[in-house]
Amino acid sequence: MAMTGQEIIDLIRAGIPDADVRIEDLRGDGDHYAAHIVSPSFKGLSRVQQHQLVYAALKGKMGMELHALSIHTAAAK
Amino acid sequence: MENIIFERIKKDIETNDVVLFMKGTAAFPQCGFSAAVVQVLSQLGVPFKDINVLEDAAIRQGIKDFTQWPTIPQLYVKGEFVGGCDIVREMFVAGELQELLKEKGVSFKNAA
């Protein structure tokens, strides 16, 4: 069962409390989202490490219920 | 079982400068994200080895365990995991992918 944008936001914020999360529903089908995440916790981390923090917050759902989630991270706006 | 797969993965990424674990092949990508990375690499004119994980379930799971990265495609340059589709595209747009290739001594035709 695909996830809603809000569920994704809640999961990411639970895992990265200081994150500012914006979700884009790319195709309106509830299965293709882009997540724009800004968090001071990303400071000093490589892109791969930043994304791995997000994947950890998503607790294994990435690649399972969450098939197509495009992730864009930044340490600060 | 896992270390056999890891050994195979290590061999591939150490014996080829640029390796792309993807769904489908460079000529026939079977997933939009994999196709996007193939397009970036073709635009840069960097030769790479494509490994079709759809043909090998053990590699398809093994590669995710190897890097603790849950999705395909996965790009490697000189044995180092660079990222998936989002990261490769962001690095390409920012010119960081070109920098990385130069730094690692991997030649490519077009600076794009």
N, CA and C atoms of all chains as a GROMACS GRO file, in nm:
protein
  567
    1MET      N    1   0.089  -0.119   0.000
    1MET     CA    2   0.000   0.000   0.000
    1MET      C    3   0.092   0.124   0.000
    2ALA      N    4   0.072   0.213  -0.096
    2ALA     CA    5   0.157   0.333  -0.106
    2ALA      C    6   0.137   0.419   0.018
    3MET      N    7   0.231   0.510   0.040
    3MET     CA    8   0.223   0.596   0.160
    3MET      C    9   0.172   0.734   0.119
    4THR      N   10   0.117   0.807   0.217
    4THR     CA   11   0.075   0.944   0.185
    4THR      C   12   0.192   1.039   0.212
    5GLY      N   13   0.183   1.156   0.154
    5GLY     CA   14   0.288   1.257   0.174
    5GLY      C   15   0.307   1.286   0.322
    6GLN      N   16   0.194   1.297   0.394
    6GLN     CA   17   0.203   1.331   0.537
    6GLN      C   18   0.274   1.221   0.616
    7GLU      N   19   0.247   1.095   0.580
    7GLU     CA   20   0.314   0.984   0.650
    7GLU      C   21   0.465   0.993   0.630
    8ILE      N   22   0.506   1.032   0.512
    8ILE     CA   23   0.649   1.043   0.482
    8ILE      C   24   0.708   1.156   0.566
    9ILE      N   25   0.638   1.269   0.570
    9ILE     CA   26   0.686   1.384   0.650
    9ILE      C   27   0.700   1.342   0.796
   10ASP      N   28   0.596   1.274   0.847
   10ASP     CA   29   0.598   1.236   0.990
   10ASP      C   30   0.716   1.143   1.020
   11LEU      N   31   0.738   1.046   0.930
   11LEU     CA   32   0.848   0.950   0.951
   11LEU      C   33   0.983   1.023   0.951
   12ILE      N   34   1.001   1.110   0.854
   12ILE     CA   35   1.130   1.180   0.842
   12ILE      C   36   1.151   1.270   0.965
   13ARG      N   37   1.047   1.339   1.005
   13ARG     CA   38   1.060   1.430   1.120
   13ARG      C   39   1.081   1.352   1.250
   14ALA      N   40   1.024   1.232   1.258
   14ALA     CA   41   1.046   1.149   1.378
   14ALA      C   42   1.194   1.108   1.385
   15GLY      N   43   1.249   1.081   1.269
   15GLY     CA   44   1.389   1.036   1.265
   15GLY      C   45   1.487   1.152   1.269
   16ILE      N   46   1.447   1.267   1.211
   16ILE     CA   47   1.536   1.384   1.207
   16ILE      C   48   1.456   1.503   1.260
   17PRO      N   49   1.445   1.516   1.391
   17PRO     CA   50   1.353   1.612   1.453
   17PRO      C   51   1.369   1.757   1.406
   18ASP      N   52   1.491   1.798   1.372
   18ASP     CA   53   1.510   1.939   1.335
   18ASP      C   54   1.494   1.962   1.184
   19ALA      N   55   1.437   1.860   1.116
   19ALA     CA   56   1.428   1.871   0.969
   19ALA      C   57   1.306   1.953   0.927
   20ASP      N   58   1.327   2.031   0.821
   20ASP     CA   59   1.216   2.101   0.755
   20ASP      C   60   1.189   2.020   0.629
   21VAL      N   61   1.070   1.961   0.621
   21VAL     CA   62   1.041   1.866   0.513
   21VAL      C   63   0.929   1.919   0.423
   22ARG      N   64   0.954   1.917   0.292
   22ARG     CA   65   0.849   1.955   0.196
   22ARG      C   66   0.834   1.840   0.098
   23ILE      N   67   0.709   1.795   0.078
   23ILE     CA   68   0.686   1.682  -0.011
   23ILE      C   69   0.616   1.730  -0.138
   24GLU      N   70   0.660   1.681  -0.248
   24GLU     CA   71   0.599   1.711  -0.378
   24GLU      C   72   0.541   1.581  -0.432
   25ASP      N   73   0.412   1.579  -0.463
   25ASP     CA   74   0.355   1.459  -0.525
   25ASP      C   75   0.373   1.473  -0.675
   26LEU      N   76   0.473   1.406  -0.728
   26LEU     CA   77   0.515   1.432  -0.865
   26LEU      C   78   0.409   1.397  -0.970
   27ARG      N   79   0.335   1.290  -0.944
   27ARG     CA   80   0.240   1.248  -1.049
   27ARG      C   81   0.096   1.237  -0.996
   28GLY      N   82   0.076   1.276  -0.869
   28GLY     CA   83  -0.060   1.271  -0.816
   28GLY      C   84  -0.111   1.130  -0.799
   29ASP      N   85  -0.022   1.030  -0.804
   29ASP     CA   86  -0.069   0.890  -0.791
   29ASP      C   87  -0.033   0.831  -0.654
   30GLY      N   88   0.020   0.916  -0.565
   30GLY     CA   89   0.051   0.866  -0.432
   30GLY      C   90   0.166   0.768  -0.431
   31ASP      N   91   0.241   0.761  -0.540
   31ASP     CA   92   0.352   0.664  -0.544
   31ASP      C   93   0.481   0.727  -0.597
   32HIS      N   94   0.474   0.849  -0.643
   32HIS     CA   95   0.594   0.917  -0.696
   32HIS      C   96   0.608   1.052  -0.629
   33TYR      N   97   0.692   1.055  -0.527
   33TYR     CA   98   0.709   1.179  -0.449
   33TYR      C   99   0.852   1.230  -0.463
   34ALA      N  100   0.868   1.360  -0.436
   34ALA     CA  101   1.002   1.417  -0.415
   34ALA      C  102   0.999   1.478  -0.276
   35ALA      N  103   1.102   1.451  -0.198
   35ALA     CA  104   1.111   1.507  -0.062
   35ALA      C  105   1.226   1.606  -0.059
   36HIS      N  106   1.196   1.727  -0.015
   36HIS     CA  107   1.300   1.831  -0.001
   36HIS      C  108   1.322   1.849   0.149
   37ILE      N  109   1.439   1.816   0.195
   37ILE     CA  110   1.465   1.812   0.339
   37ILE      C  111   1.582   1.904   0.374
   38VAL      N  112   1.556   1.997   0.462
   38VAL     CA  113   1.664   2.088   0.507
   38VAL      C  114   1.682   2.062   0.657
   39SER      N  115   1.806   2.035   0.697
   39SER     CA  116   1.828   2.006   0.839
   39SER      C  117   1.973   2.037   0.878
   40PRO      N  118   1.990   2.105   0.991
   40PRO     CA  119   2.127   2.131   1.040
   40PRO      C  120   2.205   2.002   1.066
   41SER      N  121   2.131   1.893   1.089
   41SER     CA  122   2.199   1.765   1.114
   41SER      C  123   2.281   1.720   0.993
   42PHE      N  124   2.250   1.774   0.877
   42PHE     CA  125   2.323   1.732   0.756
   42PHE      C  126   2.459   1.801   0.743
   43LYS      N  127   2.478   1.905   0.825
   43LYS     CA  128   2.602   1.985   0.814
   43LYS      C  129   2.725   1.894   0.823
   44GLY      N  130   2.818   1.908   0.725
   44GLY     CA  131   2.943   1.833   0.729
   44GLY      C  132   2.930   1.691   0.676
   45LEU      N  133   2.807   1.648   0.643
   45LEU     CA  134   2.790   1.512   0.591
   45LEU      C  135   2.796   1.513   0.438
   46SER      N  136   2.845   1.404   0.380
   46SER     CA  137   2.844   1.394   0.234
   46SER      C  138   2.699   1.373   0.188
   47ARG      N  139   2.679   1.389   0.058
   47ARG     CA  140   2.542   1.369   0.005
   47ARG      C  141   2.494   1.228   0.040
   48VAL      N  142   2.581   1.130   0.022
   48VAL     CA  143   2.541   0.991   0.050
   48VAL      C  144   2.502   0.978   0.197
   49GLN      N  145   2.581   1.034   0.287
   49GLN     CA  146   2.550   1.024   0.430
   49GLN      C  147   2.419   1.094   0.463
   50GLN      N  148   2.395   1.208   0.400
   50GLN     CA  149   2.269   1.279   0.425
   50GLN      C  150   2.150   1.191   0.383
   51HIS      N  151   2.161   1.133   0.265
   51HIS     CA  152   2.051   1.049   0.218
   51HIS      C  153   2.035   0.927   0.308
   52GLN      N  154   2.148   0.873   0.358
   52GLN     CA  155   2.138   0.754   0.444
   52GLN      C  156   2.066   0.787   0.574
   53LEU      N  157   2.082   0.913   0.623
   53LEU     CA  158   2.008   0.956   0.742
   53LEU      C  159   1.858   0.953   0.712
   54VAL      N  160   1.822   0.998   0.593
   54VAL     CA  161   1.680   0.999   0.555
   54VAL      C  162   1.629   0.856   0.541
   55TYR      N  163   1.709   0.770   0.477
   55TYR     CA  164   1.666   0.630   0.461
   55TYR      C  165   1.648   0.564   0.598
   56ALA      N  166   1.735   0.597   0.692
   56ALA     CA  167   1.723   0.538   0.827
   56ALA      C  168   1.591   0.583   0.890
   57ALA      N  169   1.558   0.711   0.870
   57ALA     CA  170   1.432   0.764   0.927
   57ALA      C  171   1.312   0.693   0.865
   58LEU      N  172   1.327   0.652   0.741
   58LEU     CA  173   1.215   0.587   0.670
   58LEU      C  174   1.203   0.439   0.706
   59LYS      N  175   1.289   0.395   0.796
   59LYS     CA  176   1.279   0.262   0.858
   59LYS      C  177   1.252   0.151   0.754
   60GLY      N  178   1.336   0.139   0.658
   60GLY     CA  179   1.327   0.026   0.569
   60GLY      C  180   1.212   0.033   0.468
   61LYS      N  181   1.135   0.140   0.472
   61LYS     CA  182   1.021   0.147   0.377
   61LYS      C  183   1.070   0.184   0.236
   62MET      N  184   1.190   0.244   0.233
   62MET     CA  185   1.242   0.288   0.103
   62MET      C  186   1.273   0.166   0.017
   63GLY      N  187   1.217   0.163  -0.100
   63GLY     CA  188   1.240   0.049  -0.186
   63GLY      C  189   1.133  -0.057  -0.163
   64MET      N  190   1.055  -0.041  -0.056
   64MET     CA  191   0.943  -0.134  -0.032
   64MET      C  192   0.813  -0.059  -0.066
   65GLU      N  193   0.739  -0.013   0.037
   65GLU     CA  194   0.615   0.062   0.004
   65GLU      C  195   0.650   0.190  -0.073
   66LEU      N  196   0.768   0.244  -0.040
   66LEU     CA  197   0.807   0.368  -0.105
   66LEU      C  198   0.893   0.333  -0.226
   67HIS      N  199   0.829   0.321  -0.340
   67HIS     CA  200   0.908   0.280  -0.457
   67HIS      C  201   0.986   0.398  -0.513
   68ALA      N  202   0.911   0.507  -0.541
   68ALA     CA  203   0.980   0.616  -0.611
   68ALA      C  204   0.975   0.742  -0.525
   69LEU      N  205   1.074   0.756  -0.437
   69LEU     CA  206   1.085   0.880  -0.360
   69LEU      C  207   1.217   0.944  -0.397
   70SER      N  208   1.209   1.059  -0.459
   70SER     CA  209   1.329   1.133  -0.496
   70SER      C  210   1.367   1.219  -0.376
   71ILE      N  211   1.493   1.215  -0.337
   71ILE     CA  212   1.534   1.284  -0.213
   71ILE      C  213   1.631   1.397  -0.244
   72HIS      N  214   1.602   1.514  -0.190
   72HIS     CA  215   1.690   1.630  -0.208
   72HIS      C  216   1.720   1.687  -0.071
   73THR      N  217   1.848   1.689  -0.032
   73THR     CA  218   1.881   1.732   0.104
   73THR      C  219   1.968   1.857   0.100
   74ALA      N  220   1.960   1.933   0.208
   74ALA     CA  221   2.047   2.050   0.223
   74ALA      C  222   2.064   2.077   0.372
   75ALA      N  223   2.182   2.128   0.409
   75ALA     CA  224   2.207   2.152   0.553
   75ALA      C  225   2.134   2.278   0.598
   76ALA      N  226   2.126   2.377   0.503
   76ALA     CA  227   2.056   2.499   0.542
   76ALA      C  228   1.994   2.560   0.418
   77LYS      N  229   1.893   2.645   0.434
   77LYS     CA  230   1.825   2.705   0.316
   77LYS      C  231   1.922   2.803   0.249
   78MET      N  232   2.706  -1.689   0.267
   78MET     CA  233   2.656  -1.660   0.134
   78MET      C  234   2.690  -1.513   0.101
   79GLU      N  235   2.674  -1.428   0.204
   79GLU     CA  236   2.688  -1.286   0.176
   79GLU      C  237   2.828  -1.253   0.126
   80ASN      N  238   2.935  -1.317   0.186
   80ASN     CA  239   3.066  -1.269   0.143
   80ASN      C  240   3.099  -1.311   0.000
   81ILE      N  241   3.037  -1.419  -0.048
   81ILE     CA  242   3.061  -1.453  -0.190
   81ILE      C  243   3.008  -1.340  -0.278
   82ILE      N  244   2.892  -1.293  -0.243
   82ILE     CA  245   2.831  -1.184  -0.323
   82ILE      C  246   2.917  -1.059  -0.309
   83PHE      N  247   2.959  -1.030  -0.186
   83PHE     CA  248   3.041  -0.909  -0.166
   83PHE      C  249   3.171  -0.920  -0.243
   84GLU      N  250   3.226  -1.045  -0.248
   84GLU     CA  251   3.352  -1.062  -0.324
   84GLU      C  252   3.329  -1.034  -0.472
   85ARG      N  253   3.216  -1.080  -0.521
   85ARG     CA  254   3.185  -1.057  -0.664
   85ARG      C  255   3.170  -0.908  -0.690
   86ILE      N  256   3.099  -0.840  -0.598
   86ILE     CA  257   3.077  -0.695  -0.614
   86ILE      C  258   3.212  -0.623  -0.610
   87LYS      N  259   3.294  -0.660  -0.512
   87LYS     CA  260   3.425  -0.593  -0.499
   87LYS      C  261   3.506  -0.611  -0.627
   88LYS      N  262   3.500  -0.732  -0.682
   88LYS     CA  263   3.579  -0.759  -0.804
   88LYS      C  264   3.532  -0.666  -0.917
   89ASP      N  265   3.400  -0.657  -0.933
   89ASP     CA  266   3.347  -0.571  -1.039
   89ASP      C  267   3.389  -0.425  -1.020
   90ILE      N  268   3.378  -0.376  -0.899
   90ILE     CA  269   3.403  -0.232  -0.880
   90ILE      C  270   3.553  -0.201  -0.875
   91GLU      N  271   3.634  -0.306  -0.854
   91GLU     CA  272   3.779  -0.279  -0.851
   91GLU      C  273   3.846  -0.302  -0.986
   92THR      N  274   3.775  -0.377  -1.074
   92THR     CA  275   3.838  -0.404  -1.203
   92THR      C  276   3.780  -0.315  -1.314
   93ASN      N  277   3.685  -0.230  -1.278
   93ASN     CA  278   3.632  -0.135  -1.376
   93ASN      C  279   3.630   0.004  -1.314
   94ASP      N  280   3.674   0.104  -1.388
   94ASP     CA  281   3.679   0.240  -1.332
   94ASP      C  282   3.541   0.288  -1.289
   95VAL      N  283   3.443   0.271  -1.380
   95VAL     CA  284   3.308   0.321  -1.352
   95VAL      C  285   3.211   0.203  -1.368
   96VAL      N  286   3.133   0.177  -1.263
   96VAL     CA  287   3.038   0.065  -1.267
   96VAL      C  288   2.900   0.116  -1.226
   97LEU      N  289   2.800   0.076  -1.304
   97LEU     CA  290   2.662   0.116  -1.269
   97LEU      C  291   2.578  -0.010  -1.248
   98PHE      N  292   2.538  -0.031  -1.124
   98PHE     CA  293   2.443  -0.138  -1.095
   98PHE      C  294   2.306  -0.079  -1.126
   99MET      N  295   2.235  -0.140  -1.219
   99MET     CA  296   2.111  -0.078  -1.268
   99MET      C  297   2.007  -0.184  -1.300
  100LYS      N  298   1.885  -0.134  -1.327
  100LYS     CA  299   1.777  -0.224  -1.374
  100LYS      C  300   1.776  -0.214  -1.525
  101GLY      N  301   1.806  -0.326  -1.589
  101GLY     CA  302   1.816  -0.327  -1.735
  101GLY      C  303   1.961  -0.309  -1.775
  102THR      N  304   1.982  -0.271  -1.901
  102THR     CA  305   2.120  -0.252  -1.950
  102THR      C  306   2.134  -0.108  -2.001
  103ALA      N  307   2.259  -0.067  -2.026
  103ALA     CA  308   2.281   0.068  -2.078
  103ALA      C  309   2.200   0.090  -2.205
  104ALA      N  310   2.196  -0.013  -2.288
  104ALA     CA  311   2.122   0.000  -2.415
  104ALA      C  312   1.972  -0.003  -2.388
  105PHE      N  313   1.929  -0.083  -2.292
  105PHE     CA  314   1.784  -0.094  -2.264
  105PHE      C  315   1.756  -0.082  -2.114
  106PRO      N  316   1.765   0.042  -2.060
  106PRO     CA  317   1.731   0.058  -1.918
  106PRO      C  318   1.584   0.022  -1.896
  107GLN      N  319   1.556  -0.039  -1.782
  107GLN     CA  320   1.417  -0.081  -1.757
  107GLN      C  321   1.359  -0.009  -1.636
  108CYS      N  322   1.416   0.110  -1.607
  108CYS     CA  323   1.361   0.188  -1.494
  108CYS      C  324   1.406   0.331  -1.519
  109GLY      N  325   1.316   0.425  -1.490
  109GLY     CA  326   1.343   0.565  -1.519
  109GLY      C  327   1.467   0.617  -1.448
  110PHE      N  328   1.485   0.572  -1.323
  110PHE     CA  329   1.599   0.622  -1.245
  110PHE      C  330   1.729   0.569  -1.305
  111SER      N  331   1.730   0.442  -1.342
  111SER     CA  332   1.850   0.385  -1.404
  111SER      C  333   1.879   0.455  -1.537
  112ALA      N  334   1.773   0.478  -1.614
  112ALA     CA  335   1.791   0.545  -1.745
  112ALA      C  336   1.850   0.684  -1.726
  113ALA      N  337   1.810   0.753  -1.619
  113ALA     CA  338   1.859   0.890  -1.596
  113ALA      C  339   2.010   0.889  -1.572
  114VAL      N  340   2.058   0.790  -1.497
  114VAL     CA  341   2.203   0.785  -1.470
  114VAL      C  342   2.278   0.748  -1.597
  115VAL      N  343   2.221   0.655  -1.675
  115VAL     CA  344   2.284   0.618  -1.803
  115VAL      C  345   2.297   0.742  -1.891
  116GLN      N  346   2.191   0.826  -1.888
  116GLN     CA  347   2.192   0.948  -1.971
  116GLN      C  348   2.304   1.042  -1.926
  117VAL      N  349   2.320   1.059  -1.795
  117VAL     CA  350   2.425   1.148  -1.744
  117VAL      C  351   2.562   1.096  -1.790
  118LEU      N  352   2.584   0.966  -1.773
  118LEU     CA  353   2.714   0.909  -1.810
  118LEU      C  354   2.738   0.920  -1.961
  119SER      N  355   2.632   0.901  -2.039
  119SER     CA  356   2.648   0.911  -2.186
  119SER      C  357   2.676   1.055  -2.226
  120GLN      N  358   2.606   1.148  -2.161
  120GLN     CA  359   2.628   1.290  -2.191
  120GLN      C  360   2.773   1.329  -2.162
  121LEU      N  361   2.828   1.273  -2.054
  121LEU     CA  362   2.966   1.304  -2.019
  121LEU      C  363   3.064   1.227  -2.109
  122GLY      N  364   3.011   1.123  -2.174
  122GLY     CA  365   3.099   1.041  -2.260
  122GLY      C  366   3.199   0.963  -2.176
  123VAL      N  367   3.152   0.913  -2.060
  123VAL     CA  368   3.243   0.832  -1.977
  123VAL      C  369   3.204   0.685  -1.995
  124PRO      N  370   3.303   0.602  -2.036
  124PRO     CA  371   3.272   0.459  -2.052
  124PRO      C  372   3.242   0.398  -1.915
  125PHE      N  373   3.148   0.305  -1.910
  125PHE     CA  374   3.117   0.242  -1.781
  125PHE      C  375   3.069   0.100  -1.805
  126LYS      N  376   3.080   0.019  -1.698
  126LYS     CA  377   3.031  -0.119  -1.704
  126LYS      C  378   2.891  -0.120  -1.642
  127ASP      N  379   2.794  -0.169  -1.716
  127ASP     CA  380   2.657  -0.177  -1.663
  127ASP      C  381   2.633  -0.320  -1.613
  128ILE      N  382   2.576  -0.327  -1.495
  128ILE     CA  383   2.544  -0.459  -1.437
  128ILE      C  384   2.394  -0.463  -1.413
  129ASN      N  385   2.326  -0.552  -1.482
  129ASN     CA  386   2.180  -0.561  -1.476
  129ASN      C  387   2.137  -0.646  -1.357
  130VAL      N  388   2.091  -0.578  -1.250
  130VAL     CA  389   2.056  -0.651  -1.129
  130VAL      C  390   1.929  -0.734  -1.148
  131LEU      N  391   1.854  -0.703  -1.253
  131LEU     CA  392   1.731  -0.781  -1.277
  131LEU      C  393   1.763  -0.924  -1.320
  132GLU      N  394   1.888  -0.941  -1.365
  132GLU     CA  395   1.927  -1.076  -1.410
  132GLU      C  396   1.989  -1.156  -1.297
  133ASP      N  397   2.003  -1.094  -1.180
  133ASP     CA  398   2.076  -1.164  -1.072
  133ASP      C  399   2.021  -1.120  -0.936
  134ALA      N  400   1.926  -1.197  -0.884
  134ALA     CA  401   1.857  -1.159  -0.760
  134ALA      C  402   1.956  -1.144  -0.643
  135ALA      N  403   2.060  -1.228  -0.643
  135ALA     CA  404   2.157  -1.223  -0.532
  135ALA      C  405   2.230  -1.088  -0.532
  136ILE      N  406   2.268  -1.045  -0.653
  136ILE     CA  407   2.338  -0.914  -0.663
  136ILE      C  408   2.239  -0.802  -0.630
  137ARG      N  409   2.114  -0.818  -0.676
  137ARG     CA  410   2.015  -0.712  -0.655
  137ARG      C  411   1.999  -0.683  -0.506
  138GLN      N  412   2.000  -0.788  -0.423
  138GLN     CA  413   1.990  -0.766  -0.277
  138GLN      C  414   2.128  -0.736  -0.218
  139GLY      N  415   2.227  -0.808  -0.268
  139GLY     CA  416   2.363  -0.796  -0.212
  139GLY      C  417   2.418  -0.654  -0.222
  140ILE      N  418   2.387  -0.589  -0.335
  140ILE     CA  419   2.443  -0.454  -0.355
  140ILE      C  420   2.381  -0.357  -0.253
  141LYS      N  421   2.256  -0.382  -0.216
  141LYS     CA  422   2.190  -0.293  -0.119
  141LYS      C  423   2.251  -0.313   0.019
  142ASP      N  424   2.288  -0.439   0.050
  142ASP     CA  425   2.351  -0.466   0.180
  142ASP      C  426   2.494  -0.411   0.181
  143PHE      N  427   2.558  -0.423   0.066
  143PHE     CA  428   2.699  -0.383   0.054
  143PHE      C  429   2.718  -0.236   0.091
  144THR      N  430   2.622  -0.154   0.051
  144THR     CA  431   2.640  -0.009   0.073
  144THR      C  432   2.541   0.046   0.175
  145GLN      N  433   2.454  -0.045   0.229
  145GLN     CA  434   2.346   0.009   0.314
  145GLN      C  435   2.269   0.117   0.240
  146TRP      N  436   2.243   0.087   0.111
  146TRP     CA  437   2.168   0.182   0.027
  146TRP      C  438   2.053   0.104  -0.035
  147PRO      N  439   1.928   0.142  -0.004
  147PRO     CA  440   1.815   0.053  -0.035
  147PRO      C  441   1.765   0.054  -0.178
  148THR      N  442   1.825   0.135  -0.264
  148THR     CA  443   1.765   0.141  -0.398
  148THR      C  444   1.868   0.118  -0.508
  149ILE      N  445   1.816   0.093  -0.625
  149ILE     CA  446   1.894   0.080  -0.748
  149ILE      C  447   1.849   0.194  -0.837
  150PRO      N  448   1.932   0.263  -0.913
  150PRO     CA  449   2.070   0.233  -0.949
  150PRO      C  450   2.170   0.276  -0.843
  151GLN      N  451   2.290   0.220  -0.858
  151GLN     CA  452   2.401   0.261  -0.772
  151GLN      C  453   2.525   0.279  -0.860
  152LEU      N  454   2.589   0.398  -0.845
  152LEU     CA  455   2.706   0.427  -0.928
  152LEU      C  456   2.833   0.418  -0.845
  153TYR      N  457   2.936   0.356  -0.902
  153TYR     CA  458   3.067   0.343  -0.839
  153TYR      C  459   3.174   0.402  -0.931
  154VAL      N  460   3.266   0.479  -0.871
  154VAL     CA  461   3.381   0.529  -0.948
  154VAL      C  462   3.506   0.487  -0.872
  155LYS      N  463   3.592   0.413  -0.940
  155LYS     CA  464   3.718   0.364  -0.880
  155LYS      C  465   3.689   0.295  -0.745
  156GLY      N  466   3.589   0.209  -0.746
  156GLY     CA  467   3.561   0.129  -0.628
  156GLY      C  468   3.483   0.200  -0.519
  157GLU      N  469   3.452   0.330  -0.541
  157GLU     CA  470   3.384   0.407  -0.435
  157GLU      C  471   3.239   0.433  -0.474
  158PHE      N  472   3.149   0.410  -0.376
  158PHE     CA  473   3.007   0.436  -0.403
  158PHE      C  474   2.984   0.585  -0.413
  159VAL      N  475   2.929   0.632  -0.524
  159VAL     CA  476   2.904   0.775  -0.546
  159VAL      C  477   2.762   0.812  -0.506
  160GLY      N  478   2.666   0.728  -0.546
  160GLY     CA  479   2.528   0.759  -0.507
  160GLY      C  480   2.429   0.694  -0.601
  161GLY      N  481   2.300   0.728  -0.576
  161GLY     CA  482   2.194   0.681  -0.663
  161GLY      C  483   2.157   0.790  -0.763
  162CYS      N  484   2.038   0.779  -0.818
  162CYS     CA  485   1.997   0.870  -0.926
  162CYS      C  486   1.997   1.015  -0.881
  163ASP      N  487   1.934   1.046  -0.768
  163ASP     CA  488   1.925   1.186  -0.724
  163ASP      C  489   2.063   1.248  -0.708
  164ILE      N  490   2.150   1.175  -0.639
  164ILE     CA  491   2.283   1.231  -0.610
  164ILE      C  492   2.364   1.248  -0.738
  165VAL      N  493   2.359   1.149  -0.826
  165VAL     CA  494   2.438   1.159  -0.950
  165VAL      C  495   2.390   1.279  -1.033
  166ARG      N  496   2.259   1.296  -1.039
  166ARG     CA  497   2.208   1.411  -1.117
  166ARG      C  498   2.247   1.542  -1.052
  167GLU      N  499   2.234   1.551  -0.919
  167GLU     CA  500   2.269   1.675  -0.850
  167GLU      C  501   2.417   1.707  -0.868
  168MET      N  502   2.500   1.603  -0.858
  168MET     CA  503   2.646   1.624  -0.874
  168MET      C  504   2.678   1.666  -1.016
  169PHE      N  505   2.606   1.607  -1.113
  169PHE     CA  506   2.630   1.640  -1.255
  169PHE      C  507   2.597   1.788  -1.279
  170VAL      N  508   2.480   1.830  -1.229
  170VAL     CA  509   2.436   1.969  -1.249
  170VAL      C  510   2.534   2.065  -1.181
  171ALA      N  511   2.584   2.024  -1.064
  171ALA     CA  512   2.673   2.113  -0.988
  171ALA      C  513   2.818   2.102  -1.038
  172GLY      N  514   2.843   2.013  -1.134
  172GLY     CA  515   2.980   1.996  -1.186
  172GLY      C  516   3.068   1.910  -1.095
  173GLU      N  517   3.009   1.861  -0.985
  173GLU     CA  518   3.088   1.783  -0.888
  173GLU      C  519   3.125   1.645  -0.943
  174LEU      N  520   3.037   1.590  -1.029
  174LEU     CA  521   3.066   1.457  -1.086
  174LEU      C  522   3.188   1.468  -1.178
  175GLN      N  523   3.189   1.573  -1.258
  175GLN     CA  524   3.304   1.596  -1.347
  175GLN      C  525   3.432   1.611  -1.264
  176GLU      N  526   3.423   1.686  -1.153
  176GLU     CA  527   3.540   1.705  -1.064
  176GLU      C  528   3.588   1.572  -1.009
  177LEU      N  529   3.492   1.492  -0.964
  177LEU     CA  530   3.526   1.361  -0.905
  177LEU      C  531   3.598   1.274  -1.008
  178LEU      N  532   3.545   1.272  -1.130
  178LEU     CA  533   3.607   1.189  -1.235
  178LEU      C  534   3.750   1.236  -1.262
  179LYS      N  535   3.767   1.366  -1.270
  179LYS     CA  536   3.902   1.422  -1.295
  179LYS      C  537   3.995   1.382  -1.179
  180GLU      N  538   3.946   1.404  -1.058
  180GLU     CA  539   4.024   1.373  -0.937
  180GLU      C  540   4.069   1.226  -0.934
  181LYS      N  541   3.979   1.139  -0.982
  181LYS     CA  542   4.008   0.996  -0.978
  181LYS      C  543   4.082   0.949  -1.104
  182GLY      N  544   4.110   1.046  -1.194
  182GLY     CA  545   4.186   1.010  -1.314
  182GLY      C  546   4.104   0.929  -1.413
  183VAL      N  547   3.973   0.951  -1.413
  183VAL     CA  548   3.888   0.879  -1.509
  183VAL      C  549   3.858   0.975  -1.625
  184SER      N  550   3.899   0.935  -1.746
  184SER     CA  551   3.882   1.030  -1.858
  184SER      C  552   3.738   1.022  -1.911
  185PHE      N  553   3.693   1.136  -1.959
  185PHE     CA  554   3.559   1.142  -2.020
  185PHE      C  555   3.562   1.247  -2.130
  186LYS      N  556   3.480   1.226  -2.232
  186LYS     CA  557   3.492   1.309  -2.353
  186LYS      C  558   3.442   1.450  -2.334
  187ASN      N  559   3.312   1.464  -2.291
  187ASN     CA  560   3.258   1.599  -2.292
  187ASN      C  561   3.248   1.652  -2.150
  188ALA      N  562   3.302   1.774  -2.131
  188ALA     CA  563   3.291   1.834  -1.996
  188ALA      C  564   3.146   1.874  -1.970
  189ALA      N  565   3.062   1.883  -2.077
  189ALA     CA  566   2.918   1.916  -2.070
  189ALA      C  567   2.888   2.048  -2.000
   0.00000   0.00000   0.00000
